[in-house]
Amino acid sequence: MESRTIEQFQGKTILITGATGFLAKILVEKILRVQPNIKKLYLLIRASDNNSARQRFTNEVVMSGLFNVIRERMGTIYLSSLVEDKVLAISGDISKENIGIKNSKLREHMFKEIDIIINSAATTNFDERYDIAMNINVVGVMNILKFAKSCKKVKMLLHVSTGILSEKPFFMGETLNKKYFLDMDKERSVIAKKFKELGAQNATTKELTIAMKKLGLQRARLHGWQNTYSFTKAMGEMVLGHLKENLQIVIIRPAIITSTYKEPFPGWIEGVKTMDSFLLAYGKGVLKFYYGDPNSKFDAIPGDMVVNTILAAILAHENQYSQEVAIYHSSSSLRNPLKISEIMLLAFHYFKQNPWANKDGKTIKVKAPMRPFSTMATYRKHISTHYLPLLKMLKFMNLVSCHRYDKTYINMKKKIYKAIRLTELYEPYVFFYASFDEANTDKLRLAMKKINMDEVLNFEPRCIKWEDYFMNAHIPGAVKFLF
């Protein structure tokens, strides 16, 4: 199927967690396409039992358009046979002991067989409930590390994370603002204390969710992180570095992951990502402006390049054990920077050439350039000038007991405060001017070039022509696969 295969993966047994996630799907497809002679792919999937896990893998992964290249080149029968022979979907959950694998015989078999573990399971919501983020991104990492130590043949544990500008590992207790020592036991006790308080107040599920989201952001910002996601992922890295013992740990830190650049075909995407919600809202005529500095860098990296970085790191470290945790960034801000204003201009050109129609069938005409709000203060001023007076009028009408205005008032109030909350959450990403360090990743590129794997495992962002990528791959892909 490919002119080149990854010979080093032949006969290997690999465990991948979070196997129904966007990145893991691309990873599974790539492995099966470039090395069908692997021994076994164990895929950990959240499901009630192994049959349900298998069904979920078939429905959500194999039947997706992502596998069309293998299906078209080799046939449906070949793909079914390959999956049946090489892939074992397992019901599990990394937030639980033994990563949720209840069958002891299966666990023992895996302990004897597995060569490589790739942990891509995570909750990636920026403002996730603190208890959920802690259980998956921190406790889950502890569980997968413990599982890896029980595997007799494991050569490495590769962990997908998110990070800071420097390609350096976190150390236990380190904080970004250097003000406090980060005590994970204390963080877990803070969560337990909050649960106790909310229980005493007979809080509803909705009130619990709101409180836990607020708590996560408060604790993250106390220690210098922007959001609950990056905070808990950093704690997960600390766990790996502190408790790894003699296990080889490799960490990949991608920037904002976008649709595929080339493999298995350009523009495949799943799940609305950070940028796409704004692009598609603009195309629908809902978003009239954007918030942020037009000259701010938007660090995007296509999903297949992240996968290629993962596979390259495995090749580089498989037989070169290092006591140090290896960190690789997968980003574009250093080698091929992209500005927010460039993305919005490309969105304007795309939707001008390919306009959507509204529910009445009328063509939606987009306007350009959309006016940016360069600070949070100007954005709040815009809200108070244009929306709050209308909100006050609707509130007055509500007081005279008009049900229609009552409902409109509530909906508009929700939208306004949601817009403000999202703006505050994404603020650090739309006022970003730095570049992620890629010294280690650059060495990895050279290493792949030396063994003639740089084409099979291309993760060089300089080759991306952003205009062509957005106009002919990413935006059309988002329109096709997301809407």
C-alpha positions in Angstrom: 0.0 0.0 0.0 2.9 2.4 0.8 6.2 2.6 -1.0 7.9 2.6 2.4 6.9 0.8 5.6 8.1 1.2 9.2 10.1 -2.0 9.6 10.8 -1.4 13.3 7.1 -1.9 14.1 7.0 -5.3 12.5 6.1 -7.9 15.1 5.5 -5.3 17.9 2.6 -5.2 20.3 1.3 -1.7 21.1 -1.2 -0.5 23.6 -3.0 2.8 22.8 -5.3 4.5 25.3 -8.0 6.9 24.3 -8.4 5.0 21.1 -11.6 6.7 19.9 -10.1 10.2 20.2 -9.3 12.3 17.2 -5.5 11.9 17.4 -5.5 8.2 18.3 -7.7 7.4 15.3 -5.2 9.0 13.0 -2.4 7.1 14.8 -4.2 3.7 14.5 -4.9 4.2 10.8 -1.3 5.2 10.1 0.1 2.2 11.9 -2.2 -0.3 10.1 -1.4 1.4 6.8 2.4 1.6 7.0 3.0 -1.6 9.0 0.2 -4.2 8.7 2.6 -6.8 10.0 2.5 -5.6 13.6 1.8 -8.3 16.1 -1.1 -6.7 17.9 -2.8 -3.4 18.6 -4.5 -3.2 22.0 -6.9 -0.3 22.1 -8.3 0.8 25.4 -11.9 2.1 24.9 -14.4 3.3 27.5 -17.3 0.8 27.2 -19.4 -1.5 29.4 -17.6 -4.7 28.2 -15.2 -5.9 25.5 -18.0 -6.6 23.0 -19.2 -3.0 23.4 -15.7 -1.7 23.1 -15.3 -3.7 19.8 -18.6 -2.4 18.5 -17.7 1.2 19.4 -14.3 0.8 17.7 -16.0 -0.6 14.6 -18.7 2.1 14.4 -16.6 5.1 15.5 -13.2 4.3 14.0 -13.1 1.7 11.3 -16.4 2.9 9.7 -15.3 6.5 9.7 -14.1 8.2 6.5 -10.6 8.2 7.9 -10.1 4.5 6.8 -11.3 5.1 3.2 -7.8 5.1 1.8 -7.1 1.6 3.1 -10.6 0.5 2.2 -10.3 1.8 -1.4 -6.7 0.6 -2.0 -7.0 -2.9 -0.5 -10.7 -3.5 -0.3 -13.3 -3.8 2.5 -12.6 -7.5 3.0 -8.8 -6.8 3.5 -9.5 -4.1 6.1 -12.0 -6.3 8.0 -9.5 -9.1 8.0 -6.6 -6.8 9.1 -8.7 -5.4 12.0 -9.9 -8.8 13.0 -6.4 -10.3 13.1 -4.4 -7.4 14.5 -6.7 -5.2 16.6 -8.1 -6.0 20.0 -10.5 -3.4 21.5 -10.6 -3.6 25.2 -13.1 -2.1 27.7 -11.1 0.1 30.1 -10.7 3.4 31.8 -7.4 4.9 32.8 -9.0 6.7 35.8 -9.5 3.3 37.4 -7.1 0.8 38.9 -5.5 -1.6 36.4 -6.7 1.0 33.8 -10.2 -0.5 34.2 -9.3 -4.0 32.7 -11.2 -6.4 34.9 -10.2 -9.7 33.3 -7.1 -10.8 35.1 -6.1 -13.4 32.5 -6.2 -10.7 29.8 -4.1 -8.4 32.0 -1.5 -11.1 32.5 -1.4 -11.8 28.8 -0.9 -8.1 28.1 1.8 -7.8 30.7 3.8 -10.5 28.8 3.1 -9.2 25.3 3.2 -5.4 25.2 6.3 -3.6 23.8 5.1 0.0 23.6 2.4 2.0 25.4 1.0 5.2 23.9 -1.2 7.2 26.3 -3.4 9.6 24.4 -6.4 9.4 26.8 -7.3 12.8 28.3 -10.0 15.3 28.9 -9.0 18.3 26.8 -11.7 20.8 27.8 -10.0 24.0 29.0 -12.5 24.5 31.8 -13.3 20.9 32.7 -14.6 20.0 36.1 -11.6 19.9 38.4 -12.5 16.5 39.8 -12.9 15.0 36.3 -9.7 16.5 35.0 -7.8 15.4 38.1 -9.1 11.8 37.7 -8.2 11.5 34.0 -5.2 13.7 33.5 -3.4 13.0 36.8 -4.7 9.9 38.5 -5.1 8.3 35.1 -1.4 8.9 34.4 -0.5 7.3 37.7 -2.6 4.2 36.7 -1.1 3.9 33.2 2.4 4.2 34.6 1.7 1.5 37.2 0.3 -0.7 34.4 3.4 -0.1 32.3 5.7 -1.1 35.1 4.0 -4.5 35.2 4.7 -5.1 31.5 7.8 -7.2 31.2 8.8 -6.2 27.7 7.7 -2.5 27.6 10.5 -0.4 26.1 8.8 2.9 26.7 5.7 4.8 27.7 4.9 7.7 25.3 2.5 10.3 26.7 0.7 12.9 24.7 0.5 16.2 26.7 0.5 19.9 26.3 3.1 22.3 27.5 5.1 25.4 28.0 7.5 27.2 25.7 10.6 25.3 26.8 11.2 21.7 25.8 12.0 20.8 29.4 10.2 18.4 31.8 8.3 19.6 34.8 9.6 18.6 38.2 7.4 17.5 41.0 5.9 20.5 42.9 7.0 23.1 40.3 4.7 26.0 39.5 4.8 28.4 36.7 4.6 31.5 38.9 7.1 30.1 41.4 4.9 31.4 44.3 3.8 28.1 45.8 4.8 24.5 46.0 2.3 22.3 44.1 1.2 19.6 46.4 -1.0 17.1 44.5 -2.4 15.6 47.7 -3.5 19.0 48.8 -5.2 19.6 45.4 -7.1 16.4 45.8 -8.1 17.3 49.4 -9.3 20.7 48.0 -11.6 18.8 45.7 -12.8 16.5 48.5 -13.5 19.5 50.7 -15.5 21.3 48.0 -17.5 18.1 47.4 -18.3 18.0 51.1 -19.4 21.6 51.2 -21.6 21.2 48.1 -23.1 18.0 49.6 -24.1 19.9 52.8 -25.8 22.5 50.6 -27.7 19.8 48.7 -26.2 21.2 45.5 -27.8 20.0 42.2 -25.7 18.3 39.5 -25.7 21.6 37.5 -24.5 23.6 40.6 -21.8 20.9 41.3 -20.6 21.2 37.7 -20.4 25.0 37.8 -18.6 24.9 41.2 -16.1 22.3 40.1 -15.3 24.2 36.8 -14.7 27.4 38.8 -12.5 25.5 41.3 -10.4 24.1 38.5 -9.7 27.5 37.0 -9.0 29.1 40.4 -6.5 26.4 41.3 -4.8 26.6 37.9 -4.5 30.3 37.9 -3.2 30.3 41.5 -0.2 28.3 40.3 0.3 30.2 37.1 -1.5 28.0 34.5 -4.1 29.4 32.1 -6.7 26.7 32.4 -7.6 23.5 34.1 -6.6 21.4 31.1 -3.0 22.6 30.9 -2.7 22.6 34.7 -3.7 19.0 35.2 -1.7 17.8 32.1 1.4 19.4 33.8 0.7 17.5 37.0 0.4 14.3 34.9 3.9 15.0 33.5 5.2 15.6 37.0 3.9 12.2 38.0 5.6 10.5 35.1 9.0 12.1 35.9 8.8 11.5 39.6 7.6 7.9 39.6 9.0 6.5 36.4 11.9 4.6 38.0 13.7 2.8 35.2 11.0 3.2 32.6 11.8 5.2 29.4 9.3 8.1 29.3 8.8 10.1 26.1 6.4 13.1 26.1 4.9 14.8 23.0 3.5 18.2 23.5 1.4 19.3 20.5 0.1 22.9 19.9 -3.5 23.4 18.7 -4.2 20.3 16.6 -6.0 20.9 13.3 -7.2 18.6 10.4 -4.8 16.3 8.5 -2.3 17.9 6.2 -1.8 14.9 3.8 -2.4 11.6 5.5 -4.4 9.6 4.9 -5.9 12.5 2.9 -6.0 16.3 3.5 -8.6 17.9 5.7 -10.0 15.0 7.8 -11.2 16.3 11.2 -13.5 15.2 13.9 -15.0 17.1 16.8 -15.2 20.9 16.8 -11.7 22.2 17.8 -10.7 25.6 19.3 -10.4 27.4 16.0 -13.2 25.7 14.1 -16.0 26.9 16.3 -15.1 30.5 15.4 -14.5 29.8 11.7 -17.8 28.0 11.3 -19.7 30.6 13.3 -18.3 33.2 11.0 -19.3 31.2 7.9 -22.9 30.9 9.3 -23.0 34.7 9.7 -23.3 34.4 13.5 -19.9 35.9 14.3 -19.4 39.5 13.2 -16.1 40.2 14.9 -13.1 38.4 16.4 -11.4 39.1 19.7 -7.6 39.3 19.9 -4.6 40.9 18.4 -4.6 40.4 14.6 -0.8 40.0 14.8 -1.0 37.3 17.5 0.5 34.0 16.5 -1.9 31.0 16.1 0.2 27.9 16.8 -1.5 25.2 14.7 -0.2 21.8 13.7 -2.0 19.2 11.5 -3.0 16.0 13.3 -1.0 13.7 10.9 2.2 15.6 11.7 1.6 15.1 15.4 1.2 11.4 14.7 4.4 11.3 12.7 6.2 13.0 15.6 4.9 10.3 17.9 6.0 7.4 15.7 9.4 9.1 15.0 10.0 9.5 18.8 9.3 5.8 19.3 11.8 4.8 16.6 14.4 7.1 18.1 14.1 5.9 21.6 13.2 2.2 21.2 16.8 1.1 21.5 18.3 4.2 23.1 17.3 4.2 26.7 17.7 7.5 28.6 17.2 8.1 32.3 15.9 11.6 31.3 12.4 12.2 30.3 12.4 13.1 26.6 10.2 16.1 25.5 9.3 16.9 21.9 7.1 19.8 20.9 4.9 19.5 17.8 4.2 23.1 16.7 4.5 25.7 14.0 5.1 29.0 15.7 8.9 28.8 15.4 9.4 27.4 11.9 6.2 28.6 10.1 4.3 31.2 12.1 0.7 31.9 11.3 -1.2 35.1 12.4 -4.8 35.2 13.5 -5.5 37.9 10.9 -4.3 35.6 8.1 -6.7 32.8 9.2 -9.6 35.2 9.3 -8.8 36.7 5.9 -8.6 33.1 4.5 -12.0 32.3 6.1 -13.4 35.4 4.4 -12.2 34.4 1.0 -13.4 30.8 1.5 -16.9 31.6 2.6 -17.2 34.4 0.0 -16.4 31.8 -2.7 -18.4 29.0 -1.0 -21.2 30.7 0.9 -23.6 28.8 3.1 -27.4 29.2 3.0 -29.5 30.0 6.1 -32.5 28.0 7.2 -34.7 30.0 4.7 -32.4 29.1 1.8 -31.0 32.6 1.5 -27.2 32.9 0.8 -25.2 34.1 3.9 -22.9 37.0 2.9 -19.8 37.3 5.0 -18.2 40.7 5.5 -14.5 41.5 5.8 -12.4 42.3 7.6 -14.1 41.4 10.9 -13.3 44.0 13.5 -11.0 42.8 16.2 -11.2 43.7 19.9 -7.6 44.1 20.9 -8.1 43.9 24.7 -10.6 42.4 27.1 -11.5 45.9 28.2 -12.6 46.9 24.6 -14.6 43.7 24.3 -16.4 44.3 27.6 -17.1 47.9 26.5 -18.6 46.6 23.3 -20.9 44.2 25.3 -22.0 47.0 27.6 -22.6 49.4 24.8 -24.5 47.2 22.4 -26.0 44.3 24.3 -26.6 45.3 28.0 -29.1 48.1 27.1 -31.1 45.6 25.1 -30.9 43.2 28.0 -32.2 45.8 30.4 -35.1 46.6 28.1 -36.0 42.9 27.9 -35.8 42.6 31.7 -38.2 45.5 32.0 -40.6 43.8 29.6 -40.2 40.7 31.7 -41.3 42.6 34.8 -44.6 43.4 33.0 -45.1 39.6 32.7 -44.7 39.0 29.0 -43.7 35.3 28.6 -42.1 35.8 25.2 -39.8 38.6 26.4 -39.1 36.6 29.6 -37.7 33.7 27.5 -35.8 36.0 25.2 -34.2 37.8 28.2 -33.0 34.5 29.7 -31.6 33.2 26.4 -29.8 36.5 25.6 -28.4 36.7 29.1 -27.0 33.2 28.8 -25.4 34.0 25.4 -23.8 37.2 26.6 -22.2 35.6 29.7 -21.1 32.6 27.8 -19.4 34.8 25.2 -17.6 36.7 28.0 -16.6 33.4 29.7 -15.2 31.9 26.4 -13.4 35.1 25.6 -11.6 35.1 29.0 -10.8 31.4 28.6 -9.2 31.8 25.2 -7.5 35.1 25.9 -4.0 33.7 26.3 -4.2 32.0 22.9 -5.3 35.2 21.0 -2.6 37.3 22.5 0.3 34.9 21.9 3.6 36.2 20.4 6.2 33.7 21.5 7.5 30.5 19.8 7.7 27.0 21.3 11.2 25.7 21.6 11.9 22.9 19.1 15.5 22.0 19.7 14.8 18.4 20.6 12.2 18.0 17.8 14.7 19.4 15.3 17.2 16.7 16.3 14.4 14.1 15.9 13.9 15.4 12.3 17.6 14.9 11.6 17.5 11.5 13.1 14.7 10.5 10.8 16.5 11.9 7.8 19.6 9.8 8.6 17.5 6.6 8.5 15.5 7.8 5.4 12.2 8.0 7.3 11.7 11.7 6.9 9.2 11.3 4.0 7.2 8.5 5.7 7.2 10.4 9.0 7.0 14.0 7.8 6.5 16.5 10.7 8.2 19.5 9.1 5.8 22.5 9.4 7.9 24.6 6.9 6.4 22.5 4.1 2.9 23.8 4.9 1.5 26.4 2.6 -1.0 27.9 5.0 -3.2 29.5 2.3 -3.5 26.2 0.3 -4.0 24.2 3.5 -6.9 26.4 4.8 -8.6 27.0 1.5 -8.3 23.5 0.1 -8.0 21.2 3.1 -8.9 22.5 6.6 -12.0 24.7 6.1 -13.5 22.4 3.4 -12.8 19.5 5.8 -14.4 21.3 8.7 -17.5 22.1 6.6 -17.7 18.5 5.3 -16.9 16.5 8.5 -18.2 18.8 11.2 -21.4 20.1 9.6 
